[in-house]
């Protein structure tokens, strides 16, 4: 951030200089996210799963309040990846996968619009739109007629609907009852959006795009 400030000062744009000075107070994101490893290892042990946690990316920084909301959202996504996403080692082996699953978090910054993009990717079972659709109809969130007109991508987005859950009961591991709608709400509060892409049998990617100036 200091290097960026020096460059912006040379340009002489007062508004950009003010924003750059404010960003000097921000906290670095990647070192903070490294703390997730302990949580992931503990949950994996409880679930008898094996996982590599990989962090990658630029020297991205955020203000503390925004990061706290982002952290809450990411904890839920990571717990779901471990609980619902990654298969047991034996099951993975039978599918021709590495018995040890992978969860990768990558951060990057778009200099042009000063936005941040964070991806959380796992190589688990993916999100099955058939199961999501069936659950959504059972819960009365959509009708059977609506379901039949929806694409797989539209069905998967139903996970962000309030009161949707793949489980009938809440347990300690699957987000403590916080739904994906709260995840999206938290991301929206900091000027961000969350997207999901998934392929059955191959894994799921959550993409969080944030522009703090819009939060």
Secondary structure, 3 states (H helix, E strand, C coil): CHHHHHHHHHHCCHHHHHHHHHHCCCEEHHHHHCCHHHHHHHHHHHCCCCEEEEEEECCCEECHHHHHHHHHHHHHHHHHHHHHHCCCHHHHHHCCCCCCEEEEEEEEEECCCCEEEEEEEECCCCCCHHHHHHHHHHCCCCCHHHHHHCCHHHHHHHHHCCCCCCCCCCCCCCHHHCCHHHHHHHHHHCCEEEEEEEECCCEEEEEEEECHHHC
